Amino acid sequence: MDWRLYTHNRITTMKYSLILPASAFVFAFLVLGTSAPQAQAANVVETAQSVDELSTLVELVVAAGLADTLAEADDITVFAPTDEAFEKLPALLMRAIAADEDNSILTAILTYHVAPERLRAEDVVAKRSIETLQGSSIRVRTAGPTVLLDTSRVTAVDIETDNATVHTIDRVLIPWRDILRDVIATIRSTH
């Protein structure tokens, strides 16, 4: 099945589905304030594949052809949007992603979630911004115990894999300044 059609169908389905509460796994980290269990036996892609809440992220990473790149990268940080985060994306953006034949919009969005160095929670909060593989920087802010990356809240921290540190987030990070023209052009071309 063409991933664009699948993505469109999945987004349509998500739009009309009930939003389920976060699983007990994420809930425990929010309430207890502890870090995630260590997963030292797998690379970042294998680890993400084993977490139900990251299934949309994994599907899109595979569709964009980035799975091998991320699996083989050394010492990276991934800010991983949950499935619920993808449900919050604007419909027009999802249409543009689905219609984008060369995956440039999707690739830009996904690589905006990856930093080219390992950053544990204490490293993230010590920064004002984080450079990404996409080329733009994510703004870091703290408000008490809450850590915001652009407008996304960090929900679980320090999930360690063989080649990465993963932090889950509640919204998809979008490098609007870099992709807005492509999004508009793609949407216009579909009309």
Contact map, one row per residue, 1 for C-alpha under 8 A:
11101100000000000000000000000000000000000000000000000000000000000000000000000000000000000000000000000000000000000000000000000000000000000000000000000000000000000000000000000000000000000000000
11111100000000000000000000000000000000000000000000000000000000000000000000000000000000000000000000000000000000000000000000000000000000000000000000000000000000000000000000000000000000000000000
11111110000000000000000000000000000000000000000000000000000000100000000000000000000000000000000001000000000000000000000000000000000000000000000000000000000000000000000000000000000000000000000
01111111000000000000000000000000000000000000000000000000000000000000000000000000000000000000000011100000000000000000000000000000000000000000000000000000000000000000000000000000000000000000000
11111111100000000000000000000000000000000000000000000000000000000000000000000000000000000000000001000000000000000000000000000000000000000000000000000000000000000000000000000000000000000000000
11111111110000000000000000000000000000000000000000000000000000000000000000000000000000000000000000000000000000000000000000000000000000000000000000000000000000000000000000000000000000000000000
00111111111000000000000000000000000000000000000000000000000000000000000000000000000000000000000001000000000000000000000000000000000000000000000000000000000000000000000000000000000000000000000
00011111111100000000000000000000000000000000000000000000000000000000000000000000000000000000011001000000000000000000000000000000000000000000000000000000000000000000000000000000000000000000000
00001111111110000000000000000000000000000000000000000000000000000000000000000000000000000000000000000000000000000000000000000000000000000000000000000000000000000000000000000000000000000000000
00000111111111000000000000000000000000000000000000000000000000000000000000000000000000000000000000000000000000000000000000000000000000000000000000000000000000000000000000000000000000000000000
00000011111111100000000000000000000000000000000000000000000000000000000000000000000000100000010000000000000000000000000000000000000000000000000000000000000000000000000000000000000000000000000
00000001111111110000000000000000000000000000000000000000000000000000000000000000000000000000000000000000000000000000000000000000000000000000000000000000000000000000000000000000000000000000000
00000000111111111000000000000000000000000000000000000000000000000000000000000000000000000000000000000000000000000000000000000000000000000000000000000000000000000000000000000000000000000000000
00000000011111111100000000000000000000000000000000000000000000000000000000000000000000100000000000000000000000000000000000000000000000000000000000000000000000000000000000000000000000000000000
00000000001111111000000000000000000000000000000000000000000000000000000000000000000000100000000000000000000000000000000000000000000000000000000000000000000000000000000000000000000000000000000
00000000000111111100000000000000000000000000000000000000000000000000000000000000000000000000000000000000000000000000000000000000000000000000000000000000000000000000000000000000000000000000000
00000000000011111110000000000000000000000000000000000000000000000000000000000000000000000000000000000000000000000000000000000000000000000000000000000000000000000000000000000000000000000000000
00000000000001011111000000000000000000000000000000000000000000000000000000000000000000000000000000000000000000000000000000000000000000000000000000000000000000000000000000000000000000000000000
00000000000000001111100000000000000000000000000000000000000000000000000000000000000100000000000000000000000000000000000000000000000000000000000000000000000000000000000000000000000000000000000
00000000000000000111110000000000000000000000000000000000000000000000000000000000000000000000000000000000000000000000000000000000000000000000000000000000000000000000000000000000000000000000000
00000000000000000011111000000000000000000000000000000000000000000000000000000000000000000000000000000000000000000000000000000000000000000000000000000000000000000000000000000000000000000000000
00000000000000000001111111100000000000000000000000000000000000000000000000000000000000000000000000000000000000000000000000000000000000000000000000000000000000000000000000000000000000000000000
00000000000000000000111111100000000000000000000000000000000000000000000000000000000000000000000000000000000000000000000000000000000000000000000000000000000000000000000000000000000000000000000
00000000000000000000011111110000000000000000000000000000000000000000000000000000000000000000000000000000000000000000000000000000000000000000000000000000000000000000000000000000000000000000000
00000000000000000000011111111000000000000000000000000000000000000000000000000000000000000000000000000000000000000000000000000000000000000000000000000000000000000000000000000000000000000000000
00000000000000000000011111111100000000000000000000000000000000000000000000000000000000000000000000000000000000000000000000000000000000000000000000000000001100000000000000000000000000000000000
00000000000000000000011111111110000000000000000000000000000000000000000000000000000000000000000000000000000000000000000000000000000000000000000000000000000000000000000000000000000000000000000
00000000000000000000000111111111110000000000000000000000000000000000000000000000000000000000000000000000000000000000000000000000000000000000000000000000000000000000000000000000000000000000000
00000000000000000000000011111111111100000000000000000000000000000000000000000000000000000000000000000000000000000000000000000000000000000000000000000000001100000000000000000000000000000000000
00000000000000000000000001111111110000000000000000000000000000000000000000000000000000000000000000000000000000000000000000000000000000000000000000000000001100000000000000000000000000000000000
00000000000000000000000000111111100000000000000000000000000000000000000000000000000000000000000000000000000000000000000000000000000000000000000000000000000000000000000000000000000000000000000
00000000000000000000000000011111110000000000000000000000000000000000000000000000000000000000000000000000000000000000000000000000000000000000000000000000000000000000000000000000000000000000000
00000000000000000000000000011111111000000000000000000000000000000000000000000000000000000000000000000000000000000000000000000000000000000000000000000000000000000000000000000000000000000000000
00000000000000000000000000011101111100000000000000000000000000000000000000000000000000000000000000000000000000000000000000000000000000000000000000000000000000000000000000000000000000000000000
00000000000000000000000000001000111110000000000000000000000000000000000000000000000000000000000000000000000000000000000000000000000000000000000000000000000111100000000000000000000000000000000
00000000000000000000000000001000011111000000000000000000000000000000000000000000000000000000000000000000000000000000000000000000000000000000000000000000000111100000000000000000000000000000000
00000000000000000000000000000000001111100000000000000000000000000000000000000000000000000000000000000000000000000000000000000000000000000000000000000000000000110000000000000000000000000000000
00000000000000000000000000000000000111110000000000000000000000000000000000000000000000000000000000000000000000000000000000000000000000000000000000000000000000111000000000000000000000000000000
00000000000000000000000000000000000011111100001000000000000000000000000000000000000000000000000000000000000000000000000000000000000000000000000000000000000000111100000000000000000000000000000
00000000000000000000000000000000000001111110000000000000000000000000000000000000000000000000000000000000000000000000000000000000000000000000000000000000000000011100000000000000000000000000000
00000000000000000000000000000000000000111110000000000000000000000000000000000000000000000000000000000000000000000000000000000000000000000000000000000000000000001100000000000000000000000000000
00000000000000000000000000000000000000111111111000000000000000000000000000000000000000000000000000000000000000000000000000000000000000000000000000000000000000001100000000000000000000000000000
00000000000000000000000000000000000000011111111000000000000000000000001100000000000000000000000000000000000000000000000000000000000000000000000000000000000000001111000000000000000000000000000
00000000000000000000000000000000000000000111111100000000000000000000011000000000000000000000000000000000000000000000000000000000000000000000000000000000000000001111110000000000000000000000000
00000000000000000000000000000000000000000111111110000000010000000010011000000000000000000000000000000000000000000000000000000000000000000000000000000000000000000000000000000000000000000000000
00000000000000000000000000000000000000000111111111000000000000000000001000000000000000000000000000000000000000000000000000000000000000000000000000000000000000000000000000000000000000000000000
00000000000000000000000000000000000000100111111111100000000000000000000000000000000000000000000000000000000000000000000000000000000000000000000000000000000000001000000000000000000000000000000
00000000000000000000000000000000000000000001111111100110010000000000000000000000000000000000000000000000000000000000000000000000000000000000000000000000000000000000000000000000000000000000000
00000000000000000000000000000000000000000000111111110110010000000000000000000000000000000000000000000000000000000000000000000000000000000000000000000000000000000000000000000000000000000000000
00000000000000000000000000000000000000000000011111110000000000000000000000000000000000000000000000000000000000000000000000000000000000000000000000000000000000000000000000000000000000000000000
00000000000000000000000000000000000000000000001111111110000000000000000000000000000000000000000000000000000000000000000000000000000000000000000000000000000000000000000000000000000000000000000
00000000000000000000000000000000000000000000000011111110000000000000000000000000000000000000000000000000000000000000000000000000000000000000000000000000000000000000000000000000000000000000000
00000000000000000000000000000000000000000000000000111111000000000000000000000000011100000000000000000000000000000000000000000000000000000000000000000000000000000000000000000000000000000000000
00000000000000000000000000000000000000000000000110111111110000000000000000000001111000000000000000000000000000000000000000000000000000000000000000000000000000000000000000000000000000000000000
00000000000000000000000000000000000000000000000110111111111000000000000000000000011000000000000000000000000000000000000000000000000000000000000000000000000000000000000000000000000000000000000
00000000000000000000000000000000000000000000000000001111111100000000000000000000011001000000000000000000000000000000000000000000000000000000000000000000000000000000000000000000000000000000000
00000000000000000000000000000000000000000000000000000111111110000000000000000001111000000000000000000000000000000000000000000000000000000000000000000000000000000000000000000000000000000000000
00000000000000000000000000000000000000000000100110000111111111000000000000000000000000000000000000000000000000000000000000000000000000000000000000000000000000000000000000000000000000000000000
00000000000000000000000000000000000000000000000000000011111111100000000000000000000000000000000000000000000000000000000000000000000000000000000000000000000000000000000000000000000000000000000
00000000000000000000000000000000000000000000000000000001111111110000000000000000000000000000000000000000010000000000000000000000000000000000000000000000000000000000000000000000000000000000000
00000000000000000000000000000000000000000000000000000000111111111110000000000000000000000000000000000000000001000000000000000000000000000000000000000000000000000000000000000000000000000000000
00000000000000000000000000000000000000000000000000000000011111111110000000000000000000000000000000000000000000000000000000000000000000000000000000000000000000000000000000000000000000000000000
00100000000000000000000000000000000000000000000000000000001111111100000000000000000000000000000000000000000000000000000000000000000000000000000000000000000000000000000000000000000000000000000
00000000000000000000000000000000000000000000000000000000000111111110000000000000000000000000000000000010011000000000000000000000000000000000000000000000000000000000000000000000000000000000000
00000000000000000000000000000000000000000000000000000000000011111111000000000000000000000000000000000000000000000000000000000000000000000000000000000000000000000000000000000000000000000000000
00000000000000000000000000000000000000000000000000000000000011111111110000000000000000000000000000000000001000000000000000000000000000000000000000000000000000000000000000000000000000000000000
00000000000000000000000000000000000000000000100000000000000011011111111000000000000000000000000000000000000000000000000000000000000000000000000000000000000000000000000000000000000000000000000
00000000000000000000000000000000000000000000000000000000000000001111111100000000000000000000000000000000000000000000000000000000000000000000000000000000000000000000000000000000000000000000000
00000000000000000000000000000000000000000000000000000000000000000111111110000000000000000000000000000000000000000000000000000000000000000000000000000000000000000000000000000000000000000000000
00000000000000000000000000000000000000000001100000000000000000000111111110000000000000000000000000000000000000000000000000000000000000000000000000000000000000000000000000000000000000000000000
00000000000000000000000000000000000000000011110000000000000000000011111110000000000000000000000000000000000000000000000000000000000000000000000000000000000000000010000000000000000000000000000
00000000000000000000000000000000000000000010000000000000000000000001111111000000000000000000000000000000000000000000000000000000000000000000000000000000000000000010000000000000000000000000000
00000000000000000000000000000000000000000000000000000000000000000000111111110000000000000000000000000000000000000000000000000000000000000000000000000000000000000010000000000000000000000000000
00000000000000000000000000000000000000000000000000000000000000000000000111110000000000000000000000000000000000000000000000000000000000000000000000000000000000000011000000000000000000000000000
00000000000000000000000000000000000000000000000000000000000000000000000011111000000000000000000000000000000000000001110000000000000000000000000000000000000000000011100000000000000000000000000
00000000000000000000000000000000000000000000000000000000000000000000000011111100000000000000000000000000000000000111111000000000000000000000000000000000000000000011100000000000000000000000000
00000000000000000000000000000000000000000000000000000000000000000000000000111110000000000000000000000000000000000111111000000000000000000000000000000000000000000001111000000000000000000000000
00000000000000000000000000000000000000000000000000000000000000000000000000011111000000000000000000000000000000001110000000000000000000000000000000000000000000000001111000000000000000000000000
00000000000000000000000000000000000000000000000000000000000000000000000000001111100000000000000000000000000000001100000000000000000000000000000000000000000000000000011110000000000000000000000
00000000000000000000000000000000000000000000000000000100100000000000000000000111110000000000000000000000000000001000000000000000000000000000000000000000000000000000011110000000000000000000000
00000000000000000000000000000000000000000000000000000100100000000000000000000011111111000000000000000000000000000000000000000000000000000000000000000000000000000000000111110000000000000000000
00000000000000000000000000000000000000000000000000001111100000000000000000000001111111000000000000000000000000000000000000000000000000000000000000000000000000000000000111100000000000000000000
00000000000000000000000000000000000000000000000000001111100000000000000000000000111111100000000000000000000000000000000000000000000000000000000000000000000000000000000000000000000000000000000
00000000000000000010000000000000000000000000000000001000000000000000000000000000111111110000000000000000000000000000000000000000000000000000000000000000000000000000000001100000000000000000000
00000000000000000000000000000000000000000000000000000000000000000000000000000000111111111000000000000000000000000000000000000000000000000000000000000000000000000000000011110000000000000000000
00000000000000000000000000000000000000000000000000000001000000000000000000000000111111111000000000000000000000000000000000000000000000000000000000000000000000000000000000110000000000000000000
00000000001001100000000000000000000000000000000000000000000000000000000000000000001111111000000000000000000000000000000000000000000000000000000000000000000000000000000000000000000000000000000
00000000000000000000000000000000000000000000000000000000000000000000000000000000000111111100000000000000000000000000000000000000000000000000000000000000000000000000000000100000000000000000000
00000000000000000000000000000000000000000000000000000000000000000000000000000000000011111110110000000000000000000000000000000000000000000000000000000000000000000000000000010000000000000000000
00000000000000000000000000000000000000000000000000000000000000000000000000000000000000011111110000000000000000000000000000000000000000000000000000000000000000000000000000000000000000000000000
00000000000000000000000000000000000000000000000000000000000000000000000000000000000000001111111000000000000000000000000000000000000000000000000000000000000000000000000000000000000000000000000
00000000000000000000000000000000000000000000000000000000000000000000000000000000000000000111111100000000000000000000000000000000000000000000000000000000000000000000000000000000000000000010000
00000000000000000000000000000000000000000000000000000000000000000000000000000000000000001111111110000000000000000000000000000000000000000000000000000000000000000000000000000000000000100000000
00000001001000000000000000000000000000000000000000000000000000000000000000000000000000001111111111000000000000000000000000000000000000000000000000000000000000000000000000000000000000000000000
00000001000000000000000000000000000000000000000000000000000000000000000000000000000000000011111111100000000000000000000000000000000000000000000000000000000000000000000000000000000000000010000
00000000000000000000000000000000000000000000000000000000000000000000000000000000000000000001111111110000100000000000000000000000000000000000000000000000000000000000000000000000000000110110000
00010000000000000000000000000000000000000000000000000000000000000000000000000000000000000000111111110010110000000000000000000000000000000000000000000000000000000000000000000000000000100000000
00111011000000000000000000000000000000000000000000000000000000000000000000000000000000000000011111111000000000000000000000000000000000000000000000000000000000000000000000000000000000000000000
00010000000000000000000000000000000000000000000000000000000000000000000000000000000000000000001111111000000000000000000000000000000000000000000000000000000000000000000000000000000000000110010
00000000000000000000000000000000000000000000000000000000000000000000000000000000000000000000000111111111100000000000000000000000000000000000000000000000000000000000000000000000000000000100000
00000000000000000000000000000000000000000000000000000000000000000000000000000000000000000000000001111110000000000000000000000000000000000000000000000000000000000000000000000000000000000000000
00000000000000000000000000000000000000000000000000000000000000000000000000000000000000000000000000011111000000000000000000000000000000000000000000000000000000000000000000000000000000000000000
00000000000000000000000000000000000000000000000000000000000000010000000000000000000000000000000010011111111000000000000000000000000000000000000000000000000000000000000000000000000000000000000
00000000000000000000000000000000000000000000000000000000000000000000000000000000000000000000000000010111111100000000000000000000000000000000000000000000000000000000000000000000000000000000000
00000000000000000000000000000000000000000000000000000000000000000000000000000000000000000000000110010011111110000000000000000000000000000000000000000000000000000000000000000000001001100000000
00000000000000000000000000000000000000000000000000000000000100010000000000000000000000000000000010000011111111000000000000000000000000000000000000000000000000000000000000000000000000000000000
00000000000000000000000000000000000000000000000000000000000000010100000000000000000000000000000000000011111111100000000000000000000000000000000000000000000000000000000000000000000000000000000
00000000000000000000000000000000000000000000000000000000000000000000000000000000000000000000000000000001111111110000000000000000000001000000000000000000000000000000000000000010001000000000000
00000000000000000000000000000000000000000000000000000000000000000000000000000000000000000000000000000000111111111000000000000000000001000000000000000000000000000000000000001110000000000000000
00000000000000000000000000000000000000000000000000000000000010000000000000000000000000000000000000000000011111111100000000000000000000000000000000000000000000000000000000000000000000000000000
00000000000000000000000000000000000000000000000000000000000000000000000000000000000000000000000000000000001111111100000000000000000111000000000000000000000000000000000000000000000000000000000
00000000000000000000000000000000000000000000000000000000000000000000000000000000000000000000000000000000000111111110000000000000000111111100000000000000000000000000000000001110000000000000000
00000000000000000000000000000000000000000000000000000000000000000000000000000111000000000000000000000000000011111110000000000000000110000000000000000000000000000000000000001000000000000000000
00000000000000000000000000000000000000000000000000000000000000000000000000011110000000000000000000000000000001111111000000000000000111000000000000000000000000000000000000000000000000000000000
00000000000000000000000000000000000000000000000000000000000000000000000000011100000000000000000000000000000000011111110000000000011110000000000000000000000000000000000000000000000000000000000
00000000000000000000000000000000000000000000000000000000000000000000000000111000000000000000000000000000000000000111110000000000001110000000000000000000000000000000000000000000000000000000000
00000000000000000000000000000000000000000000000000000000000000000000000000111000000000000000000000000000000000000011111000000000000000000000000000000000000000000000000000000000000000000000000
00000000000000000000000000000000000000000000000000000000000000000000000000111000000000000000000000000000000000000011111100000000000000000000000000000000000000000001100000000000000000000000000
00000000000000000000000000000000000000000000000000000000000000000000000000011000000000000000000000000000000000000000111111110000000000000000000000000000000000000000100000000000000000000000000
00000000000000000000000000000000000000000000000000000000000000000000000000000000000000000000000000000000000000000000011111110000000000000000000000000000000011000000100000000000000000000000000
00000000000000000000000000000000000000000000000000000000000000000000000000000000000000000000000000000000000000000000001111111000000000000000000000000000000011000000000000000000000000000000000
00000000000000000000000000000000000000000000000000000000000000000000000000000000000000000000000000000000000000000000001111111100000000000000000000000000000000000000000000000000000000000000000
00000000000000000000000000000000000000000000000000000000000000000000000000000000000000000000000000000000000000000000001111111110000000000000000000000000000000000000000000000000000000000000000
00000000000000000000000000000000000000000000000000000000000000000000000000000000000000000000000000000000000000000000001111111110010000000001000000000000000000000000000000000000000000000000000
00000000000000000000000000000000000000000000000000000000000000000000000000000000000000000000000000000000000000000000000011111111000000000001110000100000000000000000000000000000000000000000000
00000000000000000000000000000000000000000000000000000000000000000000000000000000000000000000000000000000000000000000000001111111000000000000000000000000000000000000000000000000000000000000000
00000000000000000000000000000000000000000000000000000000000000000000000000000000000000000000000000000000000000000000000000111111110000000001000000000000000000000000000000000000000000000000000
00000000000000000000000000000000000000000000000000000000000000000000000000000000000000000000000000000000000000000000000000001111110000000011100000000000000000000000000000000000000000000000000
00000000000000000000000000000000000000000000000000000000000000000000000000000000000000000000000000000000000000000000000000000011111000001111000000000000000000000000000000000000000000000000000
00000000000000000000000000000000000000000000000000000000000000000000000000000000000000000000000000000000000000000010000000010011111100001111000000000000000000000000000000000000000000000000000
00000000000000000000000000000000000000000000000000000000000000000000000000000000000000000000000000000000000000000011000000000000111110111100000000000000000000000000000000000000000000000000000
00000000000000000000000000000000000000000000000000000000000000000000000000000000000000000000000000000000000000111111000000000000011111111100000000000000000000000000000000000000000000000000000
00000000000000000000000000000000000000000000000000000000000000000000000000000000000000000000000000000000000000111111000000000000001111110000000000000000000000000000000000000000000000000000000
00000000000000000000000000000000000000000000000000000000000000000000000000000000000000000000000000000000000110110100000000000000000111110000000000000000000000000000000000000000000000000000000
00000000000000000000000000000000000000000000000000000000000000000000000000000000000000000000000000000000000000010000000000000000001111111000000000000000000000000000000000000000000000000000000
00000000000000000000000000000000000000000000000000000000000000000000000000000000000000000000000000000000000000010000000000000000001111111100000000000000000000000000000000000010000000000000000
00000000000000000000000000000000000000000000000000000000000000000000000000000000000000000000000000000000000000010000000000000000111100111110000000000000000000000000000000000000000000000000000
00000000000000000000000000000000000000000000000000000000000000000000000000000000000000000000000000000000000000010000000000000000111100011111000000001100000000000000000000000000000000000000000
00000000000000000000000000000000000000000000000000000000000000000000000000000000000000000000000000000000000000000000000000000001110000001111100000011100000000000000000000000000000000000000000
00000000000000000000000000000000000000000000000000000000000000000000000000000000000000000000000000000000000000000000000000011011110000000111110000111100000000000000000000000000000000000000000
00000000000000000000000000000000000000000000000000000000000000000000000000000000000000000000000000000000000000000000000000001001000000000011111000111100000000000000000000000000000000000000000
00000000000000000000000000000000000000000000000000000000000000000000000000000000000000000000000000000000000000000000000000001000000000000001111111110000000000000000000000000000000000000000000
00000000000000000000000000000000000000000000000000000000000000000000000000000000000000000000000000000000000000000000000000000000000000000000111111110000000000000000000000000000000000000000000
00000000000000000000000000000000000000000000000000000000000000000000000000000000000000000000000000000000000000000000000000000000000000000000011111100000000000000000000000000000000000000000000
00000000000000000000000000000000000000000000000000000000000000000000000000000000000000000000000000000000000000000000000000000000000000000000011111100000000000000000000000000000000000000000000
00000000000000000000000000000000000000000000000000000000000000000000000000000000000000000000000000000000000000000000000000000000000000000000011111110000110000000000000000000000000000000000000
00000000000000000000000000000000000000000000000000000000000000000000000000000000000000000000000000000000000000000000000000001000000000000001111111111000110000000000000000000000000000000000000
00000000000000000000000000000000000000000000000000000000000000000000000000000000000000000000000000000000000000000000000000000000000000000011111001111111110000000000000000000000000000000000000
00000000000000000000000000000000000000000000000000000000000000000000000000000000000000000000000000000000000000000000000000000000000000000111100000111111110000000000000000001000000000000000000
00000000000000000000000000000000000000000000000000000000000000000000000000000000000000000000000000000000000000000000000000000000000000000111100000011111000000000000000000001000000000000000000
00000000000000000000000000000000000000000000000000000000000000000000000000000000000000000000000000000000000000000000000000000000000000000000000000011111100000000000000000101000000000000000000
00000000000000000000000000000000000000000000000000000000000000000000000000000000000000000000000000000000000000000000000000000000000000000000000000011111110000000000000011111000000000000000000
00000000000000000000000000000000000000000000000000000000000000000000000000000000000000000000000000000000000000000000000000000000000000000000000001111011111000000000000011100000000000000000000
00000000000000000000000000000000000000000000000000000000000000000000000000000000000000000000000000000000000000000000000000000000000000000000000001111001111110000000001111000000000000000000000
00000000000000000000000001001100000000000000000000000000000000000000000000000000000000000000000000000000000000000000000000000000000000000000000000000000111110000000001111000000000000000000000
00000000000000000000000001001100001100000000000000000000000000000000000000000000000000000000000000000000000000000000000000000000000000000000000000000000011111100000001110000000000000000000000
00000000000000000000000000000000001100000000000000000000000000000000000000000000000000000000000000000000000000000000000110000000000000000000000000000000011111100000011100000000000000000000000
00000000000000000000000000000000001100000000000000000000000000000000000000000000000000000000000000000000000000000000000110000000000000000000000000000000000111110000111000000000000000000000000
00000000000000000000000000000000001111100000000000000000000000000000000000000000000000000000000000000000000000000000000000000000000000000000000000000000000111111000111000000000000000000000000
00000000000000000000000000000000000011110000000000000000000000000000000000000000000000000000000000000000000000000000000000000000000000000000000000000000000001111111110000000000000000000000000
00000000000000000000000000000000000001111111001000000000000000000000000000000000000000000000000000000000000000000000000000000000000000000000000000000000000000111111110000000000000000000000000
00000000000000000000000000000000000000111111000000000000000000000000000000000000000000000000000000000000000000000000000000000000000000000000000000000000000000011111000000000000000000000000000
00000000000000000000000000000000000000000011000000000000000000000000001111110000000000000000000000000000000000000000000000000000000000000000000000000000000000011111100000000000000000000000000
00000000000000000000000000000000000000000011000000000000000000000000000001111100000000000000000000000000000000000000010000000000000000000000000000000000000000011111110000000000000000000000000
00000000000000000000000000000000000000000001000000000000000000000000000000111100000000000000000000000000000000000000011100000000000000000000000000000000000001111011111000000000000000000000000
00000000000000000000000000000000000000000001000000000000000000000000000000001111000000000000000000000000000000000000000000000000000000000000000000000000000011111001111100000000000000000000000
00000000000000000000000000000000000000000000000000000000000000000000000000001111000000000000000000000000000000000000000000000000000000000000000000000000011111100000111110000000000000000000000
00000000000000000000000000000000000000000000000000000000000000000000000000000011110000000000000000000000000000000000000000000000000000000000000000000000011110000000011111000000000000000000000
00000000000000000000000000000000000000000000000000000000000000000000000000000011110010000000000000000000000000000000000000000000000000000000000000000001111100000000001111110000000000000000000
00000000000000000000000000000000000000000000000000000000000000000000000000000000110110000000000000000000000000000000000000000000000000000000000000000001111000000000000111110000000000000000000
00000000000000000000000000000000000000000000000000000000000000000000000000000000110111010000000000000000000000000000000000000000000000000000000000000011100000000000000011111000000000000000000
00000000000000000000000000000000000000000000000000000000000000000000000000000000100011001000000000000000000000000000000000000000000000000000000000000001000000000000000011111100000000000000000
00000000000000000000000000000000000000000000000000000000000000000000000000000000000000000000000000000000000010011000000000000000000000000000000000001111000000000000000000111110000000000000000
00000000000000000000000000000000000000000000000000000000000000000000000000000000000000000000000000000000000010010000000000000000000000000000000000000000000000000000000000011111000000000000000
00000000000000000000000000000000000000000000000000000000000000000000000000000000000000000000000000000000000110010000000000000000000000010000000000000000000000000000000000001111111000000000000
00000000000000000000000000000000000000000000000000000000000000000000000000000000000000000000000000000000000000000000000000000000000000000000000000000000000000000000000000000111111100000000000
00000000000000000000000000000000000000000000000000000000000000000000000000000000000000000000000000000000000000000000000000000000000000000000000000000000000000000000000000000011111100000000000
00000000000000000000000000000000000000000000000000000000000000000000000000000000000000000000000000000000000000000000000000000000000000000000000000000000000000000000000000000011111110000000000
00000000000000000000000000000000000000000000000000000000000000000000000000000000000000000000000000000000100100000000000000000000000000000000000000000000000000000000000000000011111111100000000
00000000000000000000000000000000000000000000000000000000000000000000000000000000000000000000000000000000000000000000000000000000000000000000000000000000000000000000000000000001111111110000000
00000000000000000000000000000000000000000000000000000000000000000000000000000000000000000000000000000000000000000000000000000000000000000000000000000000000000000000000000000000011111111000000
00000000000000000000000000000000000000000000000000000000000000000000000000000000000000000000000000000000100000000000000000000000000000000000000000000000000000000000000000000000001111111100000
00000000000000000000000000000000000000000000000000000000000000000000000000000000000000000000100110000000100000000000000000000000000000000000000000000000000000000000000000000000001111111110000
00000000000000000000000000000000000000000000000000000000000000000000000000000000000000000000000100000000000000000000000000000000000000000000000000000000000000000000000000000000000111111111000
00000000000000000000000000000000000000000000000000000000000000000000000000000000000000000000000000000000000000000000000000000000000000000000000000000000000000000000000000000000000011111111100
00000000000000000000000000000000000000000000000000000000000000000000000000000000000000000000000100110000000000000000000000000000000000000000000000000000000000000000000000000000000001111111110
00000000000000000000000000000000000000000000000000000000000000000000000000000000000000000001001100100000000000000000000000000000000000000000000000000000000000000000000000000000000000111111111
00000000000000000000000000000000000000000000000000000000000000000000000000000000000000000000000000000000000000000000000000000000000000000000000000000000000000000000000000000000000000011111111
00000000000000000000000000000000000000000000000000000000000000000000000000000000000000000000000000000000000000000000000000000000000000000000000000000000000000000000000000000000000000001111111
00000000000000000000000000000000000000000000000000000000000000000000000000000000000000000000000000100000000000000000000000000000000000000000000000000000000000000000000000000000000000000111111
00000000000000000000000000000000000000000000000000000000000000000000000000000000000000000000000000000000000000000000000000000000000000000000000000000000000000000000000000000000000000000011111
